[in-house]
């Protein structure tokens, strides 16, 4: 499980904004899938490097060594890499799509309401002056 962050706090903030809190779950889901895909991609690259190193070691010992099986294995793994790279990009795109739907954490002082009419006045500044109505051609103002 990923360290850091508190999904419950983020969900609470989304509830206060009257947003869908399932977006947080979607971000976590796609982030996990994306991380697993990155890991699998790195493992494939690691396997290719190990196979290539093994081919090099066999060639050092015997220049005529049969390494065709290893070359085929390496080639098969190399063919898998673009598939994983595409999958990684798609998962990252999905994750970021849901991340963009999540707002910043609300401050404790923020008044939460589903409607502007229900908002509480926290602070006012200055006084409103009510000016008398004037005629269209009145230049006395």
FIKOLZA-1660 file (N, C-alpha, C; in steps of 0.1 Angstrom, whole numbers, plus 5000, padded with zeros to 4 digits):
% residues 141
   i   px   py   pz ch aa at
   1 5008 4988 5000  A  X  N
   1 5000 5000 5000  A  X CA
   1 5009 5012 5000  A  X  C
   2 5005 5022 4993  A  X  N
   2 5012 5035 4991  A  X CA
   2 5012 5042 5004  A  X  C
   3 5024 5048 5008  A  X  N
   3 5025 5056 5020  A  X CA
   3 5022 5070 5017  A  X  C
   4 5017 5077 5027  A  X  N
   4 5014 5091 5025  A  X CA
   4 5000 5093 5021  A  X  C
   5 4995 5105 5024  A  X  N
   5 4981 5108 5020  A  X CA
   5 4971 5101 5029  A  X  C
   6 4959 5107 5030  A  X  N
   6 4948 5101 5038  A  X CA
   6 4936 5102 5029  A  X  C
   7 4932 5091 5023  A  X  N
   7 4921 5091 5014  A  X CA
   7 4908 5095 5021  A  X  C
   8 4907 5092 5034  A  X  N
   8 4894 5096 5041  A  X CA
   8 4893 5111 5042  A  X  C
   9 4904 5118 5045  A  X  N
   9 4904 5133 5045  A  X CA
   9 4900 5138 5032  A  X  C
  10 4905 5133 5021  A  X  N
  10 4902 5138 5008  A  X CA
  10 4887 5135 5004  A  X  C
  11 4882 5123 5008  A  X  N
  11 4868 5120 5006  A  X CA
  11 4859 5129 5014  A  X  C
  12 4863 5132 5026  A  X  N
  12 4855 5142 5034  A  X CA
  12 4855 5155 5027  A  X  C
  13 4866 5160 5022  A  X  N
  13 4867 5173 5016  A  X CA
  13 4858 5173 5003  A  X  C
  14 4858 5162 4996  A  X  N
  14 4850 5161 4984  A  X CA
  14 4835 5160 4987  A  X  C
  15 4831 5154 4998  A  X  N
  15 4817 5154 5003  A  X CA
  15 4813 5168 5006  A  X  C
  16 4822 5176 5013  A  X  N
  16 4818 5189 5017  A  X CA
  16 4816 5198 5004  A  X  C
  17 4823 5195 4993  A  X  N
  17 4822 5202 4981  A  X CA
  17 4810 5197 4973  A  X  C
  18 4803 5187 4977  A  X  N
  18 4792 5180 4970  A  X CA
  18 4797 5174 4957  A  X  C
  19 4810 5169 4957  A  X  N
  19 4815 5162 4946  A  X CA
  19 4815 5147 4948  A  X  C
  20 4817 5139 4938  A  X  N
  20 4817 5125 4939  A  X CA
  20 4829 5120 4946  A  X  C
  21 4828 5114 4957  A  X  N
  21 4840 5109 4964  A  X CA
  21 4845 5096 4958  A  X  C
  22 4838 5090 4949  A  X  N
  22 4843 5078 4942  A  X CA
  22 4855 5081 4934  A  X  C
  23 4857 5094 4930  A  X  N
  23 4869 5098 4922  A  X CA
  23 4882 5095 4930  A  X  C
  24 4881 5096 4943  A  X  N
  24 4893 5093 4951  A  X CA
  24 4896 5078 4950  A  X  C
  25 4886 5070 4951  A  X  N
  25 4888 5055 4949  A  X CA
  25 4893 5052 4935  A  X  C
  26 4888 5059 4925  A  X  N
  26 4893 5056 4912  A  X CA
  26 4908 5060 4910  A  X  C
  27 4912 5071 4916  A  X  N
  27 4926 5075 4916  A  X CA
  27 4935 5065 4922  A  X  C
  28 4930 5060 4934  A  X  N
  28 4938 5050 4941  A  X CA
  28 4939 5037 4932  A  X  C
  29 4928 5033 4926  A  X  N
  29 4927 5021 4918  A  X CA
  29 4937 5022 4906  A  X  C
  30 4935 5033 4899  A  X  N
  30 4944 5035 4887  A  X CA
  30 4958 5037 4890  A  X  C
  31 4961 5043 4902  A  X  N
  31 4975 5045 4906  A  X CA
  31 4981 5032 4909  A  X  C
  32 4974 5023 4916  A  X  N
  32 4979 5009 4919  A  X CA
  32 4982 5002 4906  A  X  C
  33 4973 5002 4897  A  X  N
  33 4974 4995 4884  A  X CA
  33 4986 5001 4876  A  X  C
  34 4988 5014 4876  A  X  N
  34 4999 5021 4869  A  X CA
  34 5012 5017 4875  A  X  C
  35 5013 5016 4889  A  X  N
  35 5025 5013 4895  A  X CA
  35 5029 4998 4892  A  X  C
  36 5019 4989 4892  A  X  N
  36 5022 4975 4889  A  X CA
  36 5027 4974 4875  A  X  C
  37 5021 4982 4866  A  X  N
  37 5025 4981 4852  A  X CA
  37 5039 4986 4850  A  X  C
  38 5043 4997 4857  A  X  N
  38 5056 5002 4857  A  X CA
  38 5066 4991 4862  A  X  C
  39 5062 4985 4873  A  X  N
  39 5071 4974 4879  A  X CA
  39 5073 4963 4869  A  X  C
  40 5062 4958 4862  A  X  N
  40 5063 4948 4852  A  X CA
  40 5072 4952 4840  A  X  C
  41 5070 4964 4836  A  X  N
  41 5079 4970 4825  A  X CA
  41 5093 4969 4829  A  X  C
  42 5096 4974 4841  A  X  N
  42 5110 4974 4846  A  X CA
  42 5116 4959 4847  A  X  C
  43 5107 4950 4851  A  X  N
  43 5111 4936 4852  A  X CA
  43 5115 4931 4838  A  X  C
  44 5107 4934 4828  A  X  N
  44 5110 4930 4815  A  X CA
  44 5123 4935 4810  A  X  C
  45 5126 4948 4813  A  X  N
  45 5139 4953 4809  A  X CA
  45 5150 4947 4816  A  X  C
  46 5148 4944 4829  A  X  N
  46 5158 4937 4837  A  X CA
  46 5161 4923 4831  A  X  C
  47 5150 4916 4827  A  X  N
  47 5152 4903 4822  A  X CA
  47 5160 4903 4809  A  X  C
  48 5157 4913 4800  A  X  N
  48 5164 4915 4788  A  X CA
  48 5179 4917 4791  A  X  C
  49 5182 4926 4800  A  X  N
  49 5196 4928 4804  A  X CA
  49 5203 4916 4809  A  X  C
  50 5196 4908 4817  A  X  N
  50 5202 4895 4822  A  X CA
  50 5205 4886 4811  A  X  C
  51 5195 4884 4802  A  X  N
  51 5197 4875 4790  A  X CA
  51 5209 4880 4782  A  X  C
  52 5209 4893 4779  A  X  N
  52 5220 4898 4771  A  X CA
  52 5234 4896 4778  A  X  C
  53 5234 4898 4791  A  X  N
  53 5246 4895 4798  A  X CA
  53 5250 4880 4797  A  X  C
  54 5240 4872 4798  A  X  N
  54 5243 4857 4797  A  X CA
  54 5248 4854 4783  A  X  C
  55 5242 4860 4773  A  X  N
  55 5247 4858 4759  A  X CA
  55 5262 4862 4758  A  X  C
  56 5265 4874 4764  A  X  N
  56 5279 4879 4763  A  X CA
  56 5288 4870 4771  A  X  C
  57 5284 4865 4782  A  X  N
  57 5293 4856 4790  A  X CA
  57 5295 4843 4782  A  X  C
  58 5285 4837 4775  A  X  N
  58 5287 4825 4768  A  X CA
  58 5296 4828 4756  A  X  C
  59 5295 4839 4749  A  X  N
  59 5303 4843 4738  A  X CA
  59 5318 4845 4742  A  X  C
  60 5320 4849 4754  A  X  N
  60 5334 4851 4759  A  X CA
  60 5340 4838 4761  A  X  C
  61 5333 4828 4766  A  X  N
  61 5338 4815 4769  A  X CA
  61 5340 4807 4756  A  X  C
  62 5330 4808 4747  A  X  N
  62 5331 4800 4734  A  X CA
  62 5325 4809 4723  A  X  C
  63 5333 4814 4714  A  X  N
  63 5327 4822 4703  A  X CA
  63 5317 4815 4695  A  X  C
  64 5317 4802 4694  A  X  N
  64 5308 4795 4686  A  X CA
  64 5296 4789 4694  A  X  C
  65 5294 4794 4706  A  X  N
  65 5284 4789 4715  A  X CA
  65 5270 4792 4709  A  X  C
  66 5261 4783 4711  A  X  N
  66 5247 4784 4706  A  X CA
  66 5239 4792 4715  A  X  C
  67 5236 4804 4711  A  X  N
  67 5228 4813 4719  A  X CA
  67 5215 4818 4712  A  X  C
  68 5211 4810 4702  A  X  N
  68 5199 4814 4695  A  X CA
  68 5187 4813 4704  A  X  C
  69 5186 4804 4713  A  X  N
  69 5174 4803 4722  A  X CA
  69 5174 4815 4730  A  X  C
  70 5185 4820 4735  A  X  N
  70 5185 4832 4744  A  X CA
  70 5182 4844 4736  A  X  C
  71 5186 4845 4723  A  X  N
  71 5183 4856 4715  A  X CA
  71 5168 4857 4712  A  X  C
  72 5162 4845 4709  A  X  N
  72 5148 4845 4707  A  X CA
  72 5140 4849 4719  A  X  C
  73 5145 4844 4730  A  X  N
  73 5138 4848 4743  A  X CA
  73 5139 4863 4745  A  X  C
  74 5151 4869 4743  A  X  N
  74 5153 4883 4744  A  X CA
  74 5144 4891 4734  A  X  C
  75 5143 4886 4722  A  X  N
  75 5135 4892 4712  A  X CA
  75 5120 4892 4716  A  X  C
  76 5115 4880 4721  A  X  N
  76 5101 4879 4725  A  X CA
  76 5098 4889 4736  A  X  C
  77 5107 4891 4746  A  X  N
  77 5105 4900 4757  A  X CA
  77 5105 4914 4751  A  X  C
  78 5114 4917 4742  A  X  N
  78 5114 4931 4736  A  X CA
  78 5101 4934 4728  A  X  C
  79 5095 4924 4723  A  X  N
  79 5082 4926 4716  A  X CA
  79 5071 4930 4726  A  X  C
  80 5072 4925 4738  A  X  N
  80 5062 4928 4749  A  X CA
  80 5063 4942 4754  A  X  C
  81 5075 4948 4754  A  X  N
  81 5077 4961 4760  A  X CA
  81 5068 4972 4754  A  X  C
  82 5066 4973 4741  A  X  N
  82 5057 4984 4736  A  X CA
  82 5043 4982 4741  A  X  C
  83 5038 4970 4743  A  X  N
  83 5025 4968 4748  A  X CA
  83 5023 4973 4763  A  X  C
  84 5034 4970 4771  A  X  N
  84 5034 4975 4784  A  X CA
  84 5035 4991 4785  A  X  C
  85 5043 4996 4776  A  X  N
  85 5044 5011 4775  A  X CA
  85 5031 5017 4772  A  X  C
  86 5024 5012 4762  A  X  N
  86 5011 5017 4759  A  X CA
  86 5001 5016 4770  A  X  C
  87 5001 5004 4777  A  X  N
  87 4992 5002 4788  A  X CA
  87 4996 5012 4799  A  X  C
  88 5008 5014 4802  A  X  N
  88 5013 5024 4812  A  X CA
  88 5008 5038 4809  A  X  C
  89 5009 5042 4797  A  X  N
  89 5004 5056 4793  A  X CA
  89 4989 5057 4795  A  X  C
  90 4982 5046 4791  A  X  N
  90 4967 5047 4792  A  X CA
  90 4963 5048 4807  A  X  C
  91 4970 5040 4815  A  X  N
  91 4966 5040 4830  A  X CA
  91 4970 5053 4836  A  X  C
  92 4981 5059 4832  A  X  N
  92 4985 5072 4837  A  X CA
  92 4975 5083 4833  A  X  C
  93 4970 5082 4820  A  X  N
  93 4960 5091 4815  A  X CA
  93 4947 5090 4823  A  X  C
  94 4943 5078 4826  A  X  N
  94 4930 5076 4834  A  X CA
  94 4932 5081 4848  A  X  C
  95 4943 5078 4854  A  X  N
  95 4946 5083 4868  A  X CA
  95 4945 5098 4868  A  X  C
  96 4952 5104 4859  A  X  N
  96 4953 5119 4859  A  X CA
  96 4939 5125 4856  A  X  C
  97 4931 5118 4848  A  X  N
  97 4917 5123 4845  A  X CA
  97 4909 5124 4858  A  X  C
  98 4910 5114 4867  A  X  N
  98 4903 5114 4880  A  X CA
  98 4910 5123 4890  A  X  C
  99 4923 5125 4889  A  X  N
  99 4930 5134 4898  A  X CA
  99 4925 5148 4895  A  X  C
 100 4923 5151 4883  A  X  N
 100 4919 5165 4879  A  X CA
 100 4905 5168 4884  A  X  C
 101 4897 5158 4887  A  X  N
 101 4883 5160 4892  A  X CA
 101 4883 5163 4907  A  X  C
 102 4894 5161 4914  A  X  N
 102 4895 5162 4929  A  X CA
 102 4900 5176 4932  A  X  C
 103 4893 5183 4941  A  X  N
 103 4897 5196 4945  A  X CA
 103 4908 5196 4956  A  X  C
 104 4913 5207 4959  A  X  N
 104 4922 5208 4971  A  X CA
 104 4915 5206 4984  A  X  C
 105 4922 5202 4994  A  X  N
 105 4915 5200 5007  A  X CA
 105 4910 5213 5012  A  X  C
 106 4897 5213 5017  A  X  N
 106 4891 5225 5022  A  X CA
 106 4897 5228 5036  A  X  C
 107 4898 5240 5038  A  X  N
 107 4902 5245 5052  A  X CA
 107 4891 5243 5061  A  X  C
 108 4894 5241 5074  A  X  N
 108 4884 5238 5084  A  X CA
 108 4875 5250 5085  A  X  C
 109 4880 5262 5083  A  X  N
 109 4872 5274 5084  A  X CA
 109 4861 5276 5073  A  X  C
 110 4863 5269 5062  A  X  N
 110 4854 5271 5051  A  X CA
 110 4840 5266 5054  A  X  C
 111 4830 5275 5051  A  X  N
 111 4816 5272 5053  A  X CA
 111 4811 5264 5042  A  X  C
 112 4805 5252 5044  A  X  N
 112 4801 5243 5034  A  X CA
 112 4786 5244 5032  A  X  C
 113 4782 5245 5020  A  X  N
 113 4767 5246 5017  A  X CA
 113 4765 5241 5002  A  X  C
 114 4754 5236 5000  A  X  N
 114 4751 5231 4986  A  X CA
 114 4745 5243 4977  A  X  C
 115 4743 5255 4984  A  X  N
 115 4737 5265 4976  A  X CA
 115 4742 5279 4982  A  X  C
 116 4744 5288 4973  A  X  N
 116 4749 5302 4977  A  X CA
 116 4739 5308 4987  A  X  C
 117 4726 5306 4986  A  X  N
 117 4717 5312 4995  A  X CA
 117 4718 5307 5009  A  X  C
 118 4724 5295 5011  A  X  N
 118 4725 5290 5024  A  X CA
 118 4739 5293 5031  A  X  C
 119 4747 5300 5023  A  X  N
 119 4760 5303 5029  A  X CA
 119 4759 5313 5040  A  X  C
 120 4767 5311 5050  A  X  N
 120 4768 5320 5062  A  X CA
 120 4777 5332 5059  A  X  C
 121 4774 5344 5063  A  X  N
 121 4783 5355 5061  A  X CA
 121 4794 5354 5072  A  X  C
 122 4806 5353 5067  A  X  N
 122 4818 5351 5076  A  X CA
 122 4824 5365 5079  A  X  C
 123 4825 5374 5069  A  X  N
 123 4831 5387 5071  A  X CA
 123 4826 5396 5061  A  X  C
 124 4823 5408 5065  A  X  N
 124 4819 5419 5056  A  X CA
 124 4830 5430 5056  A  X  C
 125 4831 5437 5045  A  X  N
 125 4841 5448 5043  A  X CA
 125 4834 5460 5039  A  X  C
 126 4836 5471 5046  A  X  N
 126 4830 5484 5043  A  X CA
 126 4815 5484 5044  A  X  C
 127 4809 5495 5040  A  X  N
 127 4794 5496 5040  A  X CA
 127 4789 5499 5026  A  X  C
 128 4778 5494 5023  A  X  N
 128 4772 5496 5010  A  X CA
 128 4764 5510 5011  A  X  C
 129 4767 5518 5002  A  X  N
 129 4760 5531 5001  A  X CA
 129 4749 5529 4990  A  X  C
 130 4737 5534 4994  A  X  N
 130 4726 5533 4985  A  X CA
 130 4724 5547 4979  A  X  C
 131 4726 5548 4966  A  X  N
 131 4726 5561 4959  A  X CA
 131 4711 5563 4954  A  X  C
 132 4707 5575 4953  A  X  N
 132 4693 5578 4948  A  X CA
 132 4693 5575 4933  A  X  C
 133 4682 5571 4928  A  X  N
 133 4681 5569 4913  A  X CA
 133 4682 5582 4906  A  X  C
 134 4687 5582 4895  A  X  N
 134 4688 5595 4887  A  X CA
 134 4682 5594 4874  A  X  C
 135 4679 5605 4868  A  X  N
 135 4673 5605 4855  A  X CA
 135 4684 5603 4845  A  X  C
 136 4681 5599 4833  A  X  N
 136 4691 5595 4823  A  X CA
 136 4699 5607 4819  A  X  C
 137 4693 5619 4818  A  X  N
 137 4701 5631 4814  A  X CA
 137 4705 5640 4826  A  X  C
 138 4704 5635 4838  A  X  N
 138 4708 5642 4850  A  X CA
 138 4723 5642 4851  A  X  C
 139 4730 5654 4850  A  X  N
 139 4744 5655 4850  A  X CA
 139 4749 5660 4864  A  X  C
 140 4741 5659 4874  A  X  N
 140 4745 5664 4887  A  X CA
 140 4754 5655 4895  A  X  C
 141 4756 5643 4890  A  X  N
 141 4764 5633 4898  A  X CA
 141 4778 5635 4896  A  X  C
% end
